[in-house]
Amino acid sequence: MAGYAKTDLLILDDWGLAPFTAAQRRDMLELLDDRYGNRSTLVTSQMPVDKWHALIGDPTLGDAILDRLVHNAYRIELKGESMRRRATKLTTTGTSD
């Protein structure tokens, strides 16, 4: 876990695909606490930020995790069709028999 805490940029991709276990909540809090104010963390998610608290599960740990993650964060919310779907449409439309 120490390696993740020390990396300059930690990318958490597809945040929220599954609810957190108790061990994952504790590990995430420890990791984000070590990184807070020292290192950058980038989160990508299809889950809206207002649903993250329920995803984490434990109200107390959820507050602590989200406080460290969302405080001082820059948020970019993208709207529209998935880029993967767009790429698939371009690939299949451009294919000829």
Contact map, one row per residue, 1 for C-alpha under 8 A:
1111100000000000000000000000001000000000000000000000000000000000000000000000000000000000000000000
1111110000000000000000000000000000000000000000000000000000000000000000000000000000000000000000000
1111111000000000000000000000000000000000000000000000000000000000000000000000000000000000000000000
1111111001000000000000000000001000000000000000000000000000000000000000000000000000000000000000000
1111111000000000000000000000001101100010000000000000000000000000000000000000000000000000000000000
0111111100000000000000000000000000100010000000000000000000000000000000000000000000000000000000000
0011111111000000000000000000000000000010000000000000000000000000000000000000000000000000000000000
0000011111000000000000000000000000000011000000000000000000000000000000000000000000000000000000000
0000001111100000000000000000000000000011110000000000000000000000000000000000000000000000000000000
0001001111110000000000000000000000000001110000000000000000000000000000000000000000000000000000000
0000000011111000000000000000000000000000111100000000000000000000000000000000000000000000000000000
0000000001111110000000000000000000000000111100000000000000000000000000000000000000000000000000000
0000000000111110000000000000000000000000011110000000000000000000000000000000000000000000000000000
0000000000011111100000000000000000000000001111000000000000000000000000000000000000000000000000000
0000000000011111100000000000000000000000001111100000000000000000000000000000000000000000000000000
0000000000000111111000000000000000000000000011100001001000000000000000000000000000000000000000000
0000000000000111111000000000000000000000000000000000000000000000000000000000000000000000000000000
0000000000000001111100000000000000000000000000000000001000000000000000000000000000000000000000000
0000000000000001111110000000000000000000000000000000001110000000000000000000000000000000000000000
0000000000000000011111111000000000000000000000000000001110000000000000000000000000000000000000000
0000000000000000001111111000000000000000000000000000000000000000000000000000000000000000000000000
0000000000000000000111111100000000000000000000000000000000000000000000000000000000000000000000000
0000000000000000000111111110000000000000000000000000000000000000000000000000000000000000000000000
0000000000000000000111111111000000000000000000000000000000000000000000000000000000000000000000000
0000000000000000000111111111100000000000000000000000000100001100000000000000000000000000000000000
0000000000000000000001111111110000000000000000000000000000001000000000000000000000000000000000000
0000000000000000000000111111111000000000000000000000000000000000000000000000000000000000000000000
0000000000000000000000011111111100000000000000000000000000000000100000000000000000000000000000000
0000000000000000000000001111111110000000000000000000000000001001100000000000000000000000000000000
0000000000000000000000000111111111000000000000000000000000000000000000000000000000000000000000000
1001100000000000000000000011111111100000000000000000000000000000000000000000000000000000000000000
0000100000000000000000000001111111110000000000000000000000000000100110000000000000000000000000000
0000000000000000000000000000111111110000000000000000000000000000000100000000000000000000000000000
0000100000000000000000000000011111110100000000000000000000000000000000000000000000000000000000000
0000110000000000000000000000001111111111000000000000000000000000000000000000000000000000000000000
0000000000000000000000000000000111111110000000000000000000000000000110000000000000000000000000000
0000000000000000000000000000000000111110000000000000000000000000000000000000000000000000000000000
0000000000000000000000000000000001111111000000000000000000000000000000000000000000000000000000000
0000111110000000000000000000000000111111100000000000000000000000000000000000000000000000000000000
0000000111000000000000000000000000100111110000000000000000000000000000000000000000000000000000000
0000000011110000000000000000000000000011111000000000000000000000000010000000000000000000000000000
0000000011111000000000000000000000000001111100000000000000000000000000000000000000000000000000000
0000000000111110000000000000000000000000111110000000000000000000000000000000000000000000000000000
0000000000111110000000000000000000000000011111000000000000000000000000000000000000000000000000000
0000000000001111000000000000000000000000001111110000000000000000000000000000000000000000000000000
0000000000000111000000000000000000000000000111110000000000000000000000000000000000000000000000000
0000000000000011000000000000000000000000000011111011000000000000000000000000000000000000000000000
0000000000000000000000000000000000000000000011111111000000000000000000000000000000000000000000000
0000000000000000000000000000000000000000000000111111000000000000000000000000000000000000000000000
0000000000000000000000000000000000000000000000011111100000000000000000000000000000000000000000000
0000000000000000000000000000000000000000000000111111111000000000000000000000000000000000000000000
0000000000000001000000000000000000000000000000111111111100000000000000000000000000000000000000000
0000000000000000000000000000000000000000000000000111111110100110010000000000000000000000000000000
0000000000000000000000000000000000000000000000000011111111100100000000000000000000000000000000000
0000000000000001011100000000000000000000000000000011111110000000000000000000000000000000000000000
0000000000000000001100001000000000000000000000000001111111101100000000000000000000000000000000000
0000000000000000001100000000000000000000000000000000111111100100000000000000000000000000000000000
0000000000000000000000000000000000000000000000000000010111111100000000000000000000000000000000000
0000000000000000000000000000000000000000000000000000110111111110000000000000000000000000000000000
0000000000000000000000000000000000000000000000000000000001111111000000000000000000000000000000000
0000000000000000000000001100100000000000000000000000000101111111100000000000000000000000000000000
0000000000000000000000001000000000000000000000000000110111111111110000000000000000000000000000000
0000000000000000000000000000000000000000000000000000100000111111111000000000000000000000000000000
0000000000000000000000000000100000000000000000000000000000011111111100000000000000000000000000000
0000000000000000000000000001100100000000000000000000000000001111111110000000000000000000000000000
0000000000000000000000000000000000000000000000000000100000000111111111100000000000000000000000000
0000000000000000000000000000000000000000000000000000000000000011111111100000000000000000000000000
0000000000000000000000000000000110010000000000000000000000000001111111100000000000000000000000000
0000000000000000000000000000000100010000100000000000000000000000111111101000000000000000000000000
0000000000000000000000000000000000000000000000000000000000000000011111111000000000000000000000000
0000000000000000000000000000000000000000000000000000000000000000011111111000000000000000000000000
0000000000000000000000000000000000000000000000000000000000000000000001111100000000000000000000000
0000000000000000000000000000000000000000000000000000000000000000000011111110000000000000000000000
0000000000000000000000000000000000000000000000000000000000000000000000011111000000000000000000000
0000000000000000000000000000000000000000000000000000000000000000000000001111100000000000000000000
0000000000000000000000000000000000000000000000000000000000000000000000000111110000000000000000000
0000000000000000000000000000000000000000000000000000000000000000000000000011111000000000000000000
0000000000000000000000000000000000000000000000000000000000000000000000000001111100000000000000000
0000000000000000000000000000000000000000000000000000000000000000000000000000111110000000000000000
0000000000000000000000000000000000000000000000000000000000000000000000000000011111000000000000000
0000000000000000000000000000000000000000000000000000000000000000000000000000001111101100000000000
0000000000000000000000000000000000000000000000000000000000000000000000000000000111111100000000000
0000000000000000000000000000000000000000000000000000000000000000000000000000000011111110000000000
0000000000000000000000000000000000000000000000000000000000000000000000000000000001111111000000000
0000000000000000000000000000000000000000000000000000000000000000000000000000000011111111100000000
0000000000000000000000000000000000000000000000000000000000000000000000000000000011111111110000000
0000000000000000000000000000000000000000000000000000000000000000000000000000000000111111111000000
0000000000000000000000000000000000000000000000000000000000000000000000000000000000011111111100000
0000000000000000000000000000000000000000000000000000000000000000000000000000000000001111111110000
0000000000000000000000000000000000000000000000000000000000000000000000000000000000000111111111000
0000000000000000000000000000000000000000000000000000000000000000000000000000000000000011111111100
0000000000000000000000000000000000000000000000000000000000000000000000000000000000000001111111100
0000000000000000000000000000000000000000000000000000000000000000000000000000000000000000111111110
0000000000000000000000000000000000000000000000000000000000000000000000000000000000000000011111110
0000000000000000000000000000000000000000000000000000000000000000000000000000000000000000001111111
0000000000000000000000000000000000000000000000000000000000000000000000000000000000000000000011111
0000000000000000000000000000000000000000000000000000000000000000000000000000000000000000000000111
